[in-house]
Amino acid sequence: MAQHLVDLVEQFCAFQHKQRGKTEGGVRTYRFILEQVLVFLRHRAGRLARAGDLTPDTVQAWMDDMAGVGLALSTIRVRQCVLSSFCTWLAKRGVLTANPVAKLDRPPHRREVPRQVPGPEIMDALIRAAKQRGRPRDLAVFLILRYTGMRRESVARLKVRHLDGEWGLRGVRVKGGKTRDIPLPSAVMGFLHAYVERVVAQQVDTVGPETPIFWSTWGRPGVGKVRAPMTDKNIWRLCKTYGRIIGHPELKPHDLRHGVAMEVLEQHHDLEEVRALLGHARIDTTQVYASIKPPQLKRAVGFYEAKAAQLLAP
């Protein structure tokens, strides 16, 4: 009897995490998408999905189903890429003779200008709010987000060993399972070291290189106070909480990444610097920040104002 796909999905996810170095968040995304495929195949075949169910026709039907419920092209494209990786993995192990996704067209890839790009005043307001509330952990999180543009997953996974004197962060695990060195202002590094000594040291028995920097504490009925390392979801909620405090409830952690990118671009006018800061593998990913928005375009032609007024003066 053919092996059920549900078992192969778990093996694939374990492979991505343990052998490819994919992050836990990335593997969760892979598993979620592939589970959606399994649900579709089960409804289509009336039984648990098997490897033989993965054909170009069934994959195309799955994509048509996603389009039918109104999913964005970018979402369909990402899900198709995940399924393609899974099918390639199956083909290399002899479970499939070929990758059925390879025969299909991919949805067009359109990079859109970020809708929410907070300016320096909004990003600074988060830091001031954390200071006013006397929350050193929150302040440390926002300092890193504000001056590096890091993704929330990478911030949540920071450990003591990543702190390198006054230079910044070393060997940080980022998207794709890669590691990067990320500079920070020396004043921020001084605050982070003091935070570890004064706050983290009180939360754990012993502070070592593998000690997480950021912790969450909450109460559970019948258990009492529980403490655990922060997750990316904790940072998302933290940003939403402070967004409401400063009058920007729509603010998300990834918006700060866009804000840092635009600020660096406006200061240095160098896309390569922005690419290096954000850790983009390709410059065309960074190119989206070079798009001129209407307010910037208005400033760009501001020198016309005086001339026009002079010409139209009676």
Order of alpha helices (4+ residues) and beta strands (2+ residues): alpha-alpha-alpha-alpha-alpha-alpha-alpha-beta-beta-beta-alpha-beta-beta-alpha-alpha-alpha-alpha-alpha-alpha
